[in-house]
Amino acid sequence: MNSDRFDKAAAAWDQLQRRVDLSHAIAAGITQLPLRKDMAAMEYGCGTGLVGLELAPLLGSLTAVDTSAGMLEVLAEKAGEAGLTNVTPLCLDLTIGNLSGRFDLIFLAMTLHHIEETGLILEKFHHLLNDGGILAIADLDRENGTFHSPGAGEKHHGFSRQELAQEAMALGFSDLRFSTIHTIKKTGADGCCQDYPVFLLTAKKEHVIE
Ligand SMILES: C[S@@+](CC[C@H](N)C(=O)[O-])C[C@H]1O[C@@H](n2cnc3c(N)ncnc32)[C@H](O)[C@@H]1O
């Protein structure tokens, strides 16, 4: 199972500087959104909280969801050390389970490419957002399959912005905006040093006018 791999990686996850740099860039991008201290937010695939714990002080509450108990353990420890009392870790796979709350903001950092059924998860996010709520997704632009090492278990080699936008709009998301928030430079699985651009997509769930 994919969660075993992330459980094993959890303790050393924050030690990779390029991952830390990427997380800062993603958090900075999400900070440009109109965040408020009364917002209920969810991070899906939160890992050790590299992005979420940076944003939590700007939010009312943060439900930090992941399928890896090991990642969530590290996140809970870090939240405790930082004195963050508004963060709730939750071990859940929304592709097979459900959540009863509603959120003003849902964000993901480098998680969507690990989820096979993009349409299904976007539909769940749409359902879980309040009217006017914001979805923010940071992930890889389509790449040539060299970003991950063999056996990493990723389900997508990044995304076409156009295809992702079409999927989101078909579900009722509006006001879609893409920006390139970071470029990861690393040696890929083919041994070549490459640039892997990372986009930030933001979108809104329409207000329903009754
Ligand atoms: C590449 S890591 C990114 C972690 C974190 N967002 C970060 O930027 O450091 C992907 C995360 O997604 C989680 N994940 C994978 N499949 C998932 C799923 N179906 N539902 C929720 N989380 C999932 C993994 O456990 C892992 O923590």
The ligand as an ORCA input file, in Angstrom:
! r2SCAN-3c Opt
* xyz 0 1
  C       4.161     13.861     -1.985
  S       3.415     13.751     -0.401
  C       3.072     15.489     -0.053
  C       2.917     15.739      1.417
  C       2.740     17.212      1.787
  N       1.580     17.787      1.168
  C       3.986     18.001      1.428
  O       3.889     18.860      0.535
  O       5.039     17.768      2.035
  C       1.820     13.100     -0.736
  C       0.981     12.867      0.496
  O      -0.311     12.407      0.099
  C      -0.704     11.340      0.940
  N      -1.655     10.521      0.185
  C      -1.405      9.646     -0.817
  N      -2.561      9.118     -1.260
  C      -3.557      9.693     -0.544
  C      -4.978      9.585     -0.531
  N      -5.631      8.752     -1.353
  N      -5.669     10.310      0.364
  C      -5.031     11.162      1.225
  N      -3.704     11.311      1.259
  C      -2.979     10.592      0.378
  C       0.576     10.630      1.298
  O       0.457      9.863      2.474
  C       1.546     11.799      1.446
  O       1.580     12.307      2.758
*
